[in-house]
Amino acid sequence: MFAPGDAGCRGFAVTIAAELAKAGYYTYCFDTLRYLESFTGRTPLTTTQIASDFNQIARWIGLTGHVPILFVGWSEGAGLGLATVSDAGNQSIFDGLIAIGTPEDNLLAWRWRDISAWITKSLPHEPTFKSAEFIPKVSPLPLFLIASSSNEYVTPDATRTLFCAAREPKRLVMVNARDHKYSGNVEGFFTALRQGLDWIERQQH
């Protein structure tokens, strides 16, 4: 299950999904943008709701029997992944989490007025939750963090702080790239992604 950033299943997110499929995984791309847009009314999105929603989606994916499900999240999707796999009720459903470019703060809503935040590379004025609150709870599931050495949304130091807060089993790969889309070293990013897929698969055996 792949959850991209708050722009949804488009652009570089499609490229990541294609790479996951090329690696031999049945890949489901979750439209993060449409999901966040649906929580702008009187009923706000909560991390408990996120965990419940992804639980239902995962069970739908595995209707024909037990299908090991790996959560891969990029940017906002990484935050959604943390909220999901850290929930005790989900840890028998998911095999682990690959979190790419994990932000410190994750959105709980998105409106079209927030498009200005994409331009300014800033956090929209929406409810948020902290990655640091959930990352220690991913264990005993394996956590593989991938980060860019230069990211306009989260610094390498912030990523290392999150990694330190996580519990074993965990791994961190820092890719030498120019931004959160791994410009200048996309192949290096894909190499790290394949390493993450292989490492998590080994944890299950």
N, C-alpha and C positions, 0 to 999 in steps of 0.2 A: 504494500500500500504506500503510495507516494503522495505526500502533501506538499505542494510548492509554497512559494511566498504569497503575499497578499495581492499579487497581480493575477493569480489563478493559473490555470493550465494553458499557458501561452508562452511564446518566446523561449528562453533558455530552459524553462520547466519542461517543455516538450522534448528538448534535446536530452535532458536528464532521464525522462521517462523512457525514451528510445534506447538509451544506453543500458538501463535496467533490463529492458526486454531483450536487448542483444546479449546480455549476460545470462539469459535463459530463464528469467523470472516472468511469470504472468504479472503484469503491472497494471494497477488501478490508479489512475491519477485523480485525486480528489480536488475539486474546484474550490480552493480556499476562499477566493474572492466572493463567489456566490454564497458560500456558507456564512461569512462574516457580514455580508449585506443583509442577510435574513434576520439579524439580531440588532436592529436599530429602532425597534418599537418599544413598547412598555415592558416587555419581558427581556431582560438582558441575558447575554450568554455568560455562563459560569464555567469554571474548569471542571466541575462535576458533570455538567451537561456535555462538555467536550468528551470526557471519558466515556460517558454513556452512549453518545452518538457513534463514536468510533467502535465501541463494543458491538453495537447493532450492525454496523457496516461490515465489520470483520466476520460476524456470524453469518451474514448474508453471503459473503464471499465463500465461506466454507460450508455451505448448506449440504453438500454431498458427502461430507465427512470431515475429519480433522485435516486441515490444510495449514501447515506452518506459515504464519504471516509475519513478515518483517516490515516494520514501519521505517520508511525513509522520509525525512522531512528536510526541506530547505527553507531557511529564513523563518518566516512566520510558521511555516509547516513544521519546522523543528520544534518550535514552542508547543504547537498542538500535539506533536509526538511526545514531548515530555509530560504534558498533562494526561495523555492517554496511557502510556506504558507504565507510568509511576503509580497508577491506580491499582490497588491490590486485586480488584475484581477482573482486571485485564491481563494479569501477568501469566495466566495459563493460556491465553489466546495468542499473544504476540511472542515472537522469538527474540526480539531485541529492537534496538533503535540505532539507525544511522542519522545523526543530526548534522546538517550542513549549514555553516554560517549561522549558528544559533544566536539569536539576539538576547540581550539582557531583559528586554521588555517585549511582551507579545500582546497583540491586539485581541479584543473581545468584540469588536464591531468594525465596520467600514462603511463610509458614505462617499459619494462622488466628490463631495467637497474636500475629501482627504487626498485627492489626486495631487494637490499642491505639495503634499509631503513627499511624494515620489520625486518631484522636481528639486526640492530643497534637501532631500536625503535626511529628513527629520521624522520624528515620531508623530503621527496624527493625534489630534485631541480626542482620543477615544479611551474607553476603559481598557486597562491592561492587566496582565499578571506577570510575575517575575519568574524567569527560568530558574534562578537560584533556589526558589522554594521547592521545586519539583525534581531537580536533577539528582539529589542524593537518594531519592526514592525509586529510581529506575532499577537499581540493584535489587534482586540478584540477576535481572536480565542484563545482557551485555550492551554496553553503550560505546559507539564509535563516533567520535567527533571529527569533523573535517572543517578546516577554517582556511581562509585566505590570509596571506601575510599583510595584505592591504585591503581593508574592507570599509566602505564608507558608512556602514551601519553598526559595526561592532569591531572593537580594536582587538589585536592579538592578546593583549594583556587581559582584557575582559574575558576572552575565550579561555585563557589559561586559568583564570580565577574560577570560572564555571567548572572546568575540568577537575581542578583540585577539590571542588565541593562534591563531585561525583564519587561513588564508591565502586570498587572492583566488582565485576570485570569491566575495564574501560580502556580505551585507547584514544590518542589524539594525533592527528596528522595535520601539520601546517603546510599548506601548498603555497609556494612562491608565485603570487599572482597579483594583478593590479587592482582588482575590485571584487565585489561579492559574486560576480558572474565568472570569476577566474580568468578574466581577459589576460592574454599573454601566455597562459599556461593551462589551457582547457584540457590538454592531454594529461598533464600532471594531475589535474583534478580527477579525471576519469580513472587514472591509475590508482589514486587514493580510494575512490569509490569501489573499485574492484577489490582492493585490499580489504576494505570494510566488509564487503559481502562475504569474502572468503573467511575472514576472521570470525564473524558472527556464526557462520555455518559450522566452523570448527568447535565453537563453544557448545553447540547442541549435541556433540558426539563424545 
